[in-house]
Amino acid sequence: MKIEDEELLQKLKHLSKYGKSLQERRRSHALLLSHEGYATQEIARVLQITQRSIFLWLKDFKERGIASLKPRRGRGRKTKLSPQKDKEVVKKHIERYPNQPKKAYALTLEEIGIDISYDTFKRFLKKHCT
């Protein structure tokens, strides 16, 4: 795939080195390799991904442009404990039982009505309640 716009090529070169995410860097690198005349099979081997991924990246780039390089919102696993909704409940139980975190964990699960591991509870505490 040839890219005619010189400014776009410079942007892709910059993103392939300094892009915020690995996805952004890899996709821009794939586009540059395609521009230089590499076959999708060669690009897939260099980046150690499937050829189908390369085809999808190229198609997405043609449709959406430079915005296709950034990760889309809403991808990945969703959190079970919400900092906005559940923080006060967790805090209430931890303040009530500061030396009994497992009791606070059990009461929190009971009140919120979800099933999470104790490790998840501890990570939530560390991140949102300290």
C-alpha positions as CSV (number, residue, x, y, z in Angstrom):
1,M,0.0,0.0,0.0
2,K,1.5,3.3,-1.1
3,I,1.0,6.4,1.0
4,E,1.2,9.6,-1.0
5,D,0.9,12.1,1.7
6,E,4.4,13.0,2.9
7,E,3.1,14.6,6.2
8,L,1.2,11.4,6.9
9,L,4.4,9.3,6.3
10,Q,6.3,11.5,8.8
11,K,3.5,11.1,11.3
12,L,3.7,7.3,10.9
13,K,7.5,7.3,11.3
14,H,7.2,9.3,14.5
15,L,4.4,7.0,15.8
16,S,6.4,3.9,15.0
17,K,9.1,5.1,17.4
18,Y,7.4,7.2,19.9
19,G,3.7,6.0,19.9
20,K,2.0,5.9,23.3
21,S,1.0,2.3,23.1
22,L,2.6,-0.9,21.7
23,Q,-0.4,-1.3,19.4
24,E,0.1,2.2,17.9
25,R,3.8,1.6,17.4
26,R,3.4,-1.9,15.8
27,R,0.5,-0.8,13.5
28,S,2.4,2.2,12.2
29,H,5.5,0.1,11.7
30,A,3.4,-2.4,9.6
31,L,2.0,0.5,7.5
32,L,5.5,1.8,6.8
33,L,6.7,-1.6,5.8
34,S,3.7,-2.0,3.5
35,H,4.5,1.4,2.0
36,E,8.1,0.3,1.4
37,G,6.8,-2.6,-0.7
38,Y,7.0,-5.5,1.8
39,A,4.4,-8.3,1.3
40,T,1.8,-8.9,4.1
41,Q,3.4,-12.3,4.7
42,E,6.8,-10.7,5.3
43,I,5.3,-8.0,7.6
44,A,3.5,-10.7,9.6
45,R,6.7,-12.7,10.0
46,V,8.7,-9.6,11.1
47,L,6.1,-8.5,13.6
48,Q,5.3,-12.1,14.6
49,I,1.6,-11.9,14.1
50,T,-0.8,-13.4,11.7
51,Q,-1.2,-12.3,8.1
52,R,-4.9,-11.8,8.8
53,S,-4.1,-9.1,11.4
54,I,-2.0,-7.2,8.8
55,F,-4.9,-7.3,6.3
56,L,-7.3,-6.0,9.0
57,W,-4.9,-3.3,10.0
58,L,-4.5,-2.1,6.4
59,K,-8.2,-2.2,5.8
60,D,-8.9,-0.3,9.0
61,F,-6.3,2.3,8.1
62,K,-7.9,2.8,4.7
63,E,-11.3,3.3,6.3
64,R,-10.5,5.3,9.4
65,G,-7.0,6.8,8.7
66,I,-4.5,7.6,11.5
67,A,-7.2,7.2,14.2
68,S,-7.2,3.4,13.4
69,L,-3.7,3.1,15.1
70,K,-4.9,4.0,18.6
71,P,-6.5,1.4,20.8
72,R,-10.3,1.8,20.9
73,R,-12.1,2.5,24.2
74,G,-14.1,-0.3,25.8
75,R,-11.7,-3.1,25.0
76,G,-10.5,-5.6,27.6
77,R,-12.0,-7.0,30.8
78,K,-14.4,-4.8,32.7
79,T,-13.9,-4.1,36.4
80,K,-16.3,-5.7,38.9
81,L,-15.7,-3.1,41.6
82,S,-16.4,0.4,40.5
83,P,-14.5,3.2,42.2
84,Q,-17.5,5.6,41.8
85,K,-20.1,3.2,43.1
86,D,-18.4,0.8,45.5
87,K,-15.6,2.8,47.1
88,E,-17.8,4.1,49.9
89,V,-19.1,0.6,50.8
90,V,-15.5,-0.8,50.9
91,K,-14.3,2.1,52.9
92,K,-17.1,1.8,55.4
93,H,-16.3,-1.9,56.1
94,I,-12.6,-1.4,56.2
95,E,-13.0,1.5,58.7
96,R,-15.3,-0.6,60.8
97,Y,-12.9,-3.6,60.8
98,P,-9.4,-2.2,60.1
99,N,-7.6,-5.2,61.6
100,Q,-9.9,-7.8,60.0
101,P,-9.7,-7.3,56.2
102,K,-11.2,-10.7,55.5
103,K,-14.3,-9.8,57.5
104,A,-14.5,-6.5,55.6
105,Y,-14.1,-8.4,52.4
106,A,-17.0,-10.8,53.3
107,L,-19.3,-8.0,54.3
108,T,-18.5,-6.0,51.2
109,L,-19.3,-9.0,48.9
110,E,-22.5,-9.5,50.8
111,E,-23.6,-5.9,50.5
112,I,-22.6,-5.3,46.9
113,G,-23.7,-8.8,45.7
114,I,-20.7,-9.6,43.5
115,D,-18.2,-12.4,43.5
116,I,-14.5,-11.3,43.4
117,S,-11.4,-12.8,44.9
118,Y,-9.8,-11.6,48.0
119,D,-6.7,-10.5,45.9
120,T,-9.0,-8.4,43.8
121,F,-10.4,-6.8,46.9
122,K,-6.9,-6.1,48.2
123,R,-5.8,-4.5,44.9
124,F,-8.9,-2.3,45.0
125,L,-8.2,-1.2,48.5
126,K,-4.6,-0.4,47.7
127,K,-5.5,1.6,44.6
128,H,-8.6,3.4,45.7
129,C,-8.8,3.5,49.5
130,T,-5.3,4.5,50.7
